[in-house]
Amino acid sequence: MRSRTVLIALVAFVLATAAACDSNKANRSSSAAPTQTTAHPAEHEGATGAAAPGSPTELGAQFEQLLGQHALLAVRQMRGVVAGQRDFREAADAALQENTDALSRLVASAYGDANGDRFKQLWQRSITDLDAYADAVANNDAAAEQAARTALVADSDAYGSWLAEAADGRVEAGDAPNDLRVHVEHLMKQVEAYAASKYDQAYEIERQAYEQLFMVGAPLAKGSLTPKLAARLDAPPEKLRSAFAMLLGEHMELIIDAQRATFGGSPEFKAAAAQVNANTTALTKAMGAIVGPQKASEFQSAWGNHVEGLLAYSTAAADKDEAAKAAAEQNLDGFAARLALYFSDIVRNVLPVEPLTKAISAHDTHLVGQVDAYAARDYGKAQEMERDGYQQMLGVAGTLVGAIQRTVKPGLPVGGSQTGGGGTARPAR
């Protein structure tokens, strides 16, 4: 698919460009304080009484994180409607509301309280209309589908009008409604495919939906900033962080999909696992752009073992096999240690092995915890572990990027790994 090829090429280009930057210049770009203060609320802390981000780059990162998470929560909520999973749907509704509240607070910190309130109204309306669309699909009600589609188009236009006014000309008039239209189209198409048991299509669109909305975060942040401050979000170190955060956050969420699909049967699991493998391929190519094909091949092997270990645990949980669960956890500890050694090596021991091992083990703990909660039908707990794990994984991305910026020098091989398709996700049955 052309959009997927372009994305992978873009990530590789960003990573290679960022890695080739002089590290001192990168540090100045990423850490310099704002040099001017205006009345615009995003350019200084505490303007609205909300917890304002500390820098333009932090603002962009938070918008990316929350928007990417919103896309995935919305996907799962809509599928819960179609599947008639009342308990899961209630947990998904609560998670979506929590995400909306956090997004609204962030908008208020960037654009002011009044705009935060208006954003929340518009965002909740679109969630309501997406829910209505999923309900119409579940009931095979063509008239209701069309009514919900019309409402979602109107939601996109209203959001675009709001942002154009709130950003005071800093956002192109057509960009904001187009961004939201693409988002809702993704969500409508994925739930249609899911309801028709076209799982390959549904999970591929889900991944597109996450990536698209994650990348809307930077433009949304820029709309609240002067051009000088907004330019910081285009600095190579920030592009590198964003690319890594997107792919590692995606890894976390796709593993969750595959783990939960283990309980739903082979066709859905295979579709979810295919997207896990696609993410591994993208990560491997991205690593290849920094450290070359040989080290990327080492990454691919270690990462593939990590993926398979996590899915072996979910299979054991689905089978209620406590011995297999214990064995899988023991294997995960070994995989975490190997990955930590790998990452420490490529950043020349700037990051010690022990803290890296703990960070990767924490990632595994979140995934093990969420699948145990899901197996017990404690969907609220599963959503909580998902949220915490997603946030933790983005923190790992930032830590790795900081180390790469300090240690990787110009002249490293540039280009994607030639080693193939990534660690293959498959059921352990």
C-alpha positions as CSV (number, residue, x, y, z in Angstrom):
1,M,0.0,0.0,0.0
2,R,1.5,3.3,-1.1
3,S,0.8,5.2,2.2
4,R,2.5,2.5,4.2
5,T,5.6,2.6,1.9
6,V,5.7,6.3,2.2
7,L,5.5,6.2,6.0
8,I,8.3,3.7,6.3
9,A,10.5,5.8,3.9
10,L,9.7,8.9,5.9
11,V,10.6,7.4,9.2
12,A,13.9,6.1,7.8
13,F,14.7,9.5,6.4
14,V,13.9,11.3,9.6
15,L,16.0,8.9,11.7
16,A,18.9,9.1,9.3
17,T,18.8,12.9,9.2
18,A,18.5,13.2,13.0
19,A,21.3,10.8,13.6
20,A,23.6,12.8,11.3
21,C,23.1,16.0,13.2
22,D,25.8,17.4,15.4
23,S,24.9,16.4,18.9
24,N,25.7,19.8,20.5
25,K,23.4,21.5,18.0
26,A,20.7,18.9,18.7
27,N,21.0,19.6,22.4
28,R,20.6,23.3,21.9
29,S,17.6,22.8,19.6
30,S,15.8,20.5,22.1
31,S,16.5,22.3,25.4
32,A,16.6,26.0,24.7
33,A,14.0,28.0,26.6
34,P,11.5,30.3,24.9
35,T,13.1,33.6,24.0
36,Q,10.0,35.6,24.0
37,T,6.8,35.9,26.0
38,T,3.5,37.0,24.6
39,A,-0.1,36.8,25.7
40,H,-0.7,33.6,23.9
41,P,-1.4,30.9,26.5
42,A,0.8,28.2,25.1
43,E,4.0,30.3,25.3
44,H,4.3,30.4,29.0
45,E,3.3,28.2,31.9
46,G,0.3,28.8,34.2
47,A,-1.6,31.1,31.9
48,T,-4.9,29.2,32.5
49,G,-4.4,27.6,35.8
50,A,-4.0,24.2,34.0
51,A,-0.8,22.2,34.1
52,A,0.9,23.7,31.1
53,P,3.6,21.7,29.2
54,G,7.1,23.0,29.9
55,S,8.2,23.5,26.3
56,P,6.8,23.5,22.7
57,T,8.3,20.1,22.1
58,E,6.7,18.7,25.3
59,L,3.4,20.1,24.1
60,G,3.7,18.4,20.8
61,A,4.7,15.1,22.4
62,Q,1.6,15.2,24.7
63,F,-0.7,16.0,21.8
64,E,0.7,13.1,19.8
65,Q,0.4,10.7,22.7
66,L,-3.2,11.5,23.5
67,L,-4.4,11.7,19.9
68,G,-2.8,8.4,19.0
69,Q,-4.3,6.8,22.1
70,H,-7.7,8.2,21.2
71,A,-7.7,6.5,17.8
72,L,-7.1,3.1,19.3
73,L,-9.6,3.6,22.2
74,A,-12.2,4.6,19.6
75,V,-11.5,1.6,17.5
76,R,-11.9,-0.8,20.4
77,Q,-15.0,0.9,21.7
78,M,-16.7,0.7,18.3
79,R,-15.8,-3.0,18.0
80,G,-17.2,-3.6,21.4
81,V,-20.5,-2.1,20.2
82,V,-20.5,-4.4,17.1
83,A,-19.5,-7.5,19.2
84,G,-22.2,-6.7,21.8
85,Q,-19.6,-6.8,24.7
86,R,-21.5,-4.7,27.2
87,D,-18.9,-4.9,30.0
88,F,-16.0,-4.2,27.7
89,R,-17.9,-1.4,26.1
90,E,-18.5,0.3,29.4
91,A,-14.7,0.1,30.2
92,A,-13.9,1.5,26.7
93,D,-16.4,4.3,27.2
94,A,-14.7,5.3,30.5
95,A,-11.2,5.1,28.9
96,L,-12.4,7.3,26.0
97,Q,-13.8,9.8,28.5
98,E,-10.6,9.9,30.4
99,N,-8.7,10.5,27.2
100,T,-11.1,13.3,26.2
101,D,-10.7,15.0,29.6
102,A,-6.9,14.9,29.3
103,L,-7.0,16.2,25.7
104,S,-9.3,19.0,26.8
105,R,-7.0,20.0,29.6
106,L,-4.1,20.1,27.2
107,V,-6.0,22.2,24.7
108,A,-6.9,24.6,27.5
109,S,-3.3,24.9,28.6
110,A,-2.3,25.6,25.0
111,Y,-5.2,27.7,23.7
112,G,-7.0,29.0,26.8
113,D,-9.9,27.7,29.0
114,A,-12.7,28.8,26.6
115,N,-11.1,26.9,23.7
116,G,-10.6,23.9,25.9
117,D,-14.3,23.9,26.8
118,R,-15.3,24.3,23.1
119,F,-12.9,21.5,22.0
120,K,-14.3,19.2,24.6
121,Q,-17.9,19.8,23.4
122,L,-16.8,19.1,19.8
123,W,-14.7,16.1,20.6
124,Q,-17.4,14.4,22.7
125,R,-20.0,15.1,20.0
126,S,-17.8,13.2,17.5
127,I,-17.4,10.3,19.9
128,T,-21.2,10.1,20.3
129,D,-21.6,10.1,16.5
130,L,-19.0,7.4,16.1
131,D,-20.8,5.3,18.7
132,A,-24.1,5.8,16.7
133,Y,-22.3,4.7,13.5
134,A,-21.0,1.6,15.2
135,D,-24.5,0.9,16.5
136,A,-26.0,1.3,13.1
137,V,-23.5,-1.1,11.6
138,A,-24.2,-3.6,14.3
139,N,-27.9,-3.4,13.5
140,N,-27.4,-3.3,9.7
141,D,-29.4,0.0,9.6
142,A,-28.4,1.8,6.4
143,A,-30.5,4.9,7.2
144,A,-28.9,5.3,10.6
145,E,-25.5,4.7,9.1
146,Q,-26.0,7.6,6.7
147,A,-27.3,9.9,9.4
148,A,-24.3,9.2,11.6
149,R,-22.0,9.7,8.6
150,T,-23.6,13.1,7.8
151,A,-23.2,14.1,11.5
152,L,-19.5,13.1,11.5
153,V,-18.8,15.2,8.4
154,A,-20.5,18.1,10.2
155,D,-18.3,17.4,13.3
156,S,-15.2,17.6,11.1
157,D,-16.2,21.0,9.7
158,A,-17.1,22.3,13.1
159,Y,-13.7,21.2,14.5
160,G,-12.0,22.8,11.6
161,S,-13.8,26.1,12.1
162,W,-12.9,26.0,15.8
163,L,-9.2,25.4,15.3
164,A,-8.9,28.0,12.5
165,E,-10.3,30.6,14.9
166,A,-8.4,29.3,18.0
167,A,-5.1,29.2,16.1
168,D,-5.6,32.8,14.8
169,G,-4.4,32.0,11.3
170,R,-1.5,29.6,12.3
171,V,-3.4,26.6,10.8
172,E,-4.4,26.4,7.1
173,A,-8.2,26.7,6.8
174,G,-8.6,23.3,5.1
175,D,-6.1,21.2,7.1
176,A,-8.0,20.8,10.4
177,P,-11.4,19.5,9.0
178,N,-9.5,17.3,6.5
179,D,-7.5,15.8,9.4
180,L,-10.7,14.9,11.3
181,R,-12.5,13.7,8.2
182,V,-9.6,11.2,7.5
183,H,-9.8,10.1,11.1
184,V,-13.5,9.4,11.1
185,E,-13.3,7.7,7.7
186,H,-10.7,5.4,9.1
187,L,-12.9,4.6,12.1
188,M,-16.0,4.0,10.0
189,K,-14.2,1.8,7.5
190,Q,-12.5,-0.3,10.2
191,V,-15.8,-1.0,12.0
192,E,-17.5,-1.9,8.8
193,A,-14.7,-4.4,8.0
194,Y,-14.8,-5.8,11.5
195,A,-18.5,-6.3,11.4
196,A,-18.1,-8.2,8.1
197,S,-15.3,-10.4,9.7
198,K,-12.8,-8.9,7.3
199,Y,-10.2,-8.8,10.0
200,D,-7.1,-8.3,7.9
201,Q,-8.7,-5.1,6.5
202,A,-10.0,-4.0,9.9
203,Y,-6.6,-4.3,11.7
204,E,-4.7,-2.7,8.8
205,I,-7.0,0.3,8.9
206,E,-6.7,0.5,12.7
207,R,-2.9,0.9,12.3
208,Q,-3.4,3.6,9.7
209,A,-5.9,5.4,12.0
210,Y,-3.4,5.4,14.9
211,E,-0.5,6.7,12.8
212,Q,-2.6,9.4,11.1
213,L,-4.0,10.8,14.3
214,F,-0.7,10.6,16.1
215,M,0.9,12.8,13.4
216,V,-1.9,15.4,13.8
217,G,-0.4,16.1,17.3
218,A,2.4,18.3,16.0
219,P,0.2,20.6,13.8
220,L,-2.3,20.9,16.7
221,A,0.5,22.1,19.0
222,K,1.9,24.4,16.3
223,G,-1.4,26.2,16.0
224,S,-0.9,27.5,19.6
225,L,2.6,28.7,19.0
226,T,4.4,31.5,17.2
227,P,6.3,30.4,14.1
228,K,9.6,30.7,15.9
229,L,8.5,28.4,18.7
230,A,6.6,26.1,16.3
231,A,9.8,25.5,14.3
232,R,11.2,23.6,17.3
233,L,8.8,20.8,16.5
234,D,10.5,20.4,13.1
235,A,14.0,20.1,14.5
236,P,15.6,16.7,13.7
237,P,15.9,15.6,17.3
238,E,12.2,16.2,17.8
239,K,11.4,14.4,14.6
240,L,13.5,11.5,15.8
241,R,11.7,11.3,19.1
242,S,8.3,11.5,17.4
243,A,9.1,8.7,15.0
244,F,10.4,6.4,17.7
245,A,7.5,7.3,20.0
246,M,4.9,6.5,17.3
247,L,6.4,3.1,16.4
248,L,7.0,2.0,20.0
249,G,3.6,3.2,21.1
250,E,2.1,1.3,18.2
251,H,4.0,-1.8,19.1
252,M,2.5,-1.7,22.6
253,E,-1.0,-1.3,21.3
254,L,-0.8,-3.9,18.5
255,I,0.6,-6.4,21.0
256,I,-2.5,-5.7,23.1
257,D,-4.7,-6.3,20.1
258,A,-3.0,-9.6,19.3
259,Q,-3.2,-10.7,23.0
260,R,-6.9,-10.0,23.2
261,A,-7.6,-11.6,19.8
262,T,-6.1,-14.8,21.2
263,F,-9.4,-15.2,23.1
264,G,-11.4,-14.5,20.0
265,G,-10.2,-17.2,17.6
266,S,-7.7,-17.8,14.9
267,P,-8.9,-15.5,12.0
268,E,-8.8,-12.4,14.2
269,F,-5.5,-13.3,15.8
270,K,-3.8,-13.8,12.5
271,A,-5.0,-10.4,11.3
272,A,-3.8,-8.7,14.5
273,A,-0.5,-10.5,14.4
274,A,0.1,-9.4,10.9
275,Q,0.1,-5.8,12.0
276,V,2.5,-6.6,14.9
277,N,4.8,-8.0,12.3
278,A,4.4,-4.9,10.1
279,N,5.3,-2.8,13.0
280,T,8.4,-4.9,13.7
281,T,9.4,-4.5,10.0
282,A,9.1,-0.7,10.3
283,L,11.1,-0.6,13.5
284,T,13.8,-2.8,12.0
285,K,14.1,-0.5,9.0
286,A,14.2,2.5,11.3
287,M,17.0,1.0,13.3
288,G,18.8,0.1,10.1
289,A,18.8,3.8,9.2
290,I,20.7,4.5,12.3
291,V,23.0,1.5,13.0
292,G,23.1,-0.3,9.7
293,P,21.8,-3.7,8.4
294,Q,23.9,-5.9,10.6
295,K,22.9,-4.3,13.9
296,A,19.3,-4.0,12.6
297,S,19.3,-7.8,12.0
298,E,20.4,-8.3,15.7
299,F,17.5,-6.0,16.7
300,Q,15.0,-7.9,14.6
301,S,16.0,-11.2,16.2
302,A,15.8,-9.9,19.8
303,W,12.6,-8.0,19.2
304,G,11.0,-11.0,17.5
305,N,11.7,-13.2,20.5
306,H,10.3,-10.5,22.7
307,V,7.1,-10.4,20.6
308,E,6.7,-14.2,20.6
309,G,7.3,-14.4,24.3
310,L,4.5,-11.9,25.0
311,L,2.1,-13.8,22.7
312,A,3.1,-17.2,24.3
313,Y,2.0,-15.7,27.6
314,S,-1.4,-14.7,26.2
315,T,-1.9,-18.1,24.7
316,A,-1.2,-19.7,28.1
317,A,-3.6,-17.3,29.7
318,A,-6.3,-18.1,27.2
319,D,-5.7,-21.8,27.9
320,K,-5.6,-21.3,31.7
321,D,-2.3,-23.0,31.7
322,E,-0.4,-21.8,34.8
323,A,2.7,-23.7,34.1
324,A,3.0,-22.3,30.6
325,K,2.4,-18.8,32.0
326,A,5.2,-19.2,34.4
327,A,7.5,-20.5,31.7
328,A,6.6,-17.6,29.4
329,E,7.3,-15.1,32.1
330,Q,10.7,-16.6,32.7
331,N,11.5,-16.4,29.0
332,L,10.4,-12.8,29.0
333,D,12.9,-12.0,31.6
334,G,15.7,-13.4,29.4
335,F,14.4,-11.5,26.3
336,A,14.3,-8.3,28.3
337,A,18.0,-8.7,29.4
338,R,19.0,-9.4,25.8
339,L,17.2,-6.3,24.4
340,A,18.7,-4.2,27.2
341,L,22.2,-5.4,26.2
342,Y,21.5,-4.6,22.6
343,F,20.2,-1.0,23.3
344,S,23.1,-0.3,25.7
345,D,25.6,-1.5,23.1
346,I,24.3,0.7,20.3
347,V,24.4,3.8,22.5
348,R,27.9,2.9,23.7
349,N,26.8,2.2,27.3
350,V,25.4,5.7,27.9
351,L,22.4,3.9,29.1
352,P,23.4,1.2,31.7
353,V,22.0,-2.3,31.1
354,E,20.3,-2.6,34.5
355,P,17.9,0.4,34.1
356,L,17.2,-0.6,30.5
357,T,16.3,-4.1,31.6
358,K,14.0,-2.7,34.3
359,A,12.3,-0.5,31.7
360,I,11.7,-3.4,29.2
361,S,10.6,-5.6,32.1
362,A,8.1,-2.9,33.1
363,H,6.8,-2.9,29.5
364,D,6.3,-6.7,29.8
365,T,4.6,-6.3,33.2
366,H,2.0,-4.0,31.8
367,L,1.3,-6.4,28.9
368,V,1.1,-9.4,31.2
369,G,-1.1,-7.5,33.6
370,Q,-3.5,-6.3,31.0
371,V,-3.9,-9.8,29.5
372,D,-4.5,-11.3,32.9
373,A,-7.1,-8.7,33.6
374,Y,-8.7,-9.2,30.2
375,A,-8.9,-13.0,30.8
376,A,-10.6,-12.3,34.1
377,R,-13.0,-9.9,32.4
378,D,-11.8,-7.1,34.5
379,Y,-11.9,-4.7,31.5
380,G,-11.4,-1.6,33.6
381,K,-8.1,-3.0,35.0
382,A,-7.1,-4.0,31.5
383,Q,-7.7,-0.5,30.2
384,E,-5.7,1.0,33.1
385,M,-2.8,-1.3,32.4
386,E,-3.0,-0.4,28.7
387,R,-2.9,3.3,29.5
388,D,0.0,3.1,31.9
389,G,1.9,0.8,29.5
390,Y,1.4,3.1,26.6
391,Q,2.7,6.1,28.5
392,Q,5.7,4.2,29.9
393,M,6.6,3.0,26.4
394,L,6.7,6.5,25.1
395,G,8.9,7.4,27.9
396,V,11.3,4.6,26.9
397,A,11.3,6.1,23.4
398,G,12.4,9.5,24.7
399,T,15.2,8.0,26.8
400,L,16.5,6.0,23.8
401,V,16.4,9.0,21.5
402,G,18.3,11.1,24.0
403,A,21.0,8.5,24.2
404,I,21.2,8.1,20.4
405,Q,21.5,11.8,20.0
406,R,24.5,11.9,22.3
407,T,26.3,8.9,20.8
408,V,25.5,8.2,17.2
409,K,27.9,9.9,14.8
410,P,27.6,11.1,11.2
411,G,28.7,8.5,8.7
412,L,26.8,5.5,10.0
413,P,25.2,3.4,7.2
414,V,21.9,4.8,6.0
415,G,19.1,2.7,4.7
416,G,16.6,0.1,5.7
417,S,17.5,-3.3,6.9
418,Q,17.6,-6.0,4.2
419,T,16.8,-8.8,6.6
420,G,13.1,-9.3,5.9
421,G,9.8,-9.3,7.7
422,G,10.4,-9.0,11.4
423,G,9.7,-11.3,14.3
424,T,6.8,-13.4,13.3
425,A,3.8,-13.2,15.6
426,R,2.1,-16.5,15.8
427,P,0.0,-18.4,18.4
428,A,2.0,-20.8,20.6
429,R,-0.7,-23.4,20.4
